[in-house]
Amino acid sequence: MATVKLAPSKRARAAIAAVVLAAGAGGTVALMPGAKPVPDDVALAVEVLVKPWEGRSLKAYLDTIARPPVWTICDGDTTNVKPGMAETPAGCDKRLATKIVGDYRGKLVVCIPNWSKAPLSWRAMMTSLAWNIGAGAACGSTAARLGRAGRWLESCVAATAFNRAGGRMVVGLARRRGMGDAARIGEGELCASGVP
């Protein structure tokens, strides 16, 4: 398998800077008016990686790329989704923030002991990766192992290997994991833009 080339970009650095500015000294950001603030890495992952790449559907749909196919709603949420289900934009925002903080980031914090010392861009990349492949898979990945060793850029590259769904390489996943596309920042692009 060819090694993916990752490079910092101005647009990714600007996204990181915007979240750092919004988070201030507290390290949290309110994603929605009146909502409980979330950690800065969750805000960066949600706004720059998850929402743009997942796309939002207010009605449940059957994701047929997944094996087995799975009912999905909002921004790639598959938990307790049933045919005919509908959600509001505010409901999708709440589902996403609540689940990412508790079910995904929370598990990453446990399996990666140096989480709080990791670069913001790397934490956001890992959070987005966990949302897409599952927290268990993210924790058991080479990307997590390299992150635990403080090998940030190598970890960014290792995460690009998760470009398959349903047993085949998916171009959209390869772009999401790598340098993105004209309209969206890739996980690897963001990660490489904020690691030493």
N, C-alpha and C positions, 0 to 999 in steps of 0.2 A: 504494500500500500504506500502511495506517495505521501510524503510529509506535506502538510498544509502550511503555506507561508502566511504568517500573521504579521501585521504591521500596525503601528499606532495610526490614528487618523484624527484630523481636526474635529470632525463632527462627534466622534466618541469622546475626545477630551472635553469638548464643550458640554456634552451631556453629563459627564462626571462632575465638572465644575458647577453646573447648575444644581445638582443634587447636594453637593458639599455646601453651597451657598444657602440653599433652602433648609438644610439640616442644622446649620450653625453648630454651636458648641454642644447641643443636646444630642446630636446624632440621629434625630428622628425627623420624619416628614409627614405632614398630614396630606394624604392622597386625595381626600374628599373633605369638603367643608363639614365641620362638626364631627368628623370621624376621629377615632383614636389614632394618634400618629404611629407610624411604622418605622422600623430601623432603616437607616439610609440605604443599605444594600438592597432591601426589599423594594424601596421606592424606585431605585435605579433599575432593578430587574423588571419590575412591573411596567413602568412607563416606557423604558427603552427597548426591552427585549420581549417580555411575555405578550403584552397587548399587541404590539405591531406584528409579531410573528404568528400568534395563535389566531388572530382575527376574532371578532366578537359575533356570536349568534345568540339572539334573545330567545330563540326557539330550539328545543332539543333536536339534534340530528344524529344520524348513525355514522360514525367515523369508520369508513370501510378500509382505510389504509391500515389501521391497527389490526392485529391478529390476536384474538378474535375481534371482530368489529365491536365497537363500544359506543353507547349513547353518550353524547357530549353536549354541553351548553356553555354559554358565556365565552370565556377565554381559554377553552380547552379543559374545562372542569368535567370530570367523569364520575364524581362521587354522587351516588344516589340519584342519578339522572334517569328519567323514564320517558318513553315516547309521549309526545303531546305536551311535555313540560314547557313552561314559558317563564321568562325572568325579565325584570326591568333593568335599565342601565345601572341604576343605583344598587340594585340587588346583585348584579354581576360584580360591581366594584367591591361590595362588601364580601361576597363569596371569595373573590380572588385574594383580597388583602388578608382576610381571616385565615384562609387555608394555607396561603404561602407562609405566613408567620408561624402558625402552629404546626402544620403537618409537614412542611418541607424545610424551611430555615431552621426550625427547632431541632430537627433530626441532624441537620448538617452541623449545627453548633456542638452537638454531642459527639458526633463521629470525627470531627476535625477539631482537636483540642486547641489549636492555635488560631481558631476562627477570628477572634477579636483582633488579632495582630495582622491578619491578612489584608492585602490591599482591597479597597472598596470595589474596584472593578472586578477583581477576582471573585470576591464574595457574591457580587451581583450575577456574574456568569454562572457560578455554581448553583445559585438559587434558581435561575432560569433553567439550567440543565436538570435540576432535581424536579422542577415542575413538569418538565417534558418527559423525563424517563423514569421518574420515581425516586424518592429519597433513598431507598435501599440500594438501587443501582448506582446512584450518584455517590453514595458513601463507599461503595465497594469498587469504585472506578479507579483507574490509573490516575486520572486527574485529581482525585481526592488524595491518593497516596502521595503524589508529587507535591500537592499543596501542604500536606502534613509535614513534608520535608522542607518547606519554604522554597520550593523550586517553581515559582509562580509562572514564568513564561512557558516552561515545559508542560506545566499543568494545563495552561490555556490551549496549547497545541494538542495535548492528549484528549481533551474534551471534544475536539473536532471529529473523533472517530465515531461518535454517536450520530451518524447520518443515515441510518437505516430504519425502515418501518415495514412491517409485514414481510420481512426477509429480503428486502431489496433496498438499494441506495435510492434515496429520494433527493432530488436536486434542491428542493426548498429546505430540507433539513441540512444539507451540505452548506448552503448559503447561510442559514441561521447559525450554524456552528462556527462558520468561518468569518469571512469578511463582509457578510451581508449582501445587500443589493443597492440599487440606486436610491431606494426610498427608506431602507431599514438598516440599522446598525447590526452587525453580526455579533454573536457572543464572543468569538475569538478576537474580533476587532476591538470590542469594548475592553476585554480583558487585557490585551496587549497594550492598550492605550493608558493603562493605569498601574502597570506593574513595573518594578525596578528592572 
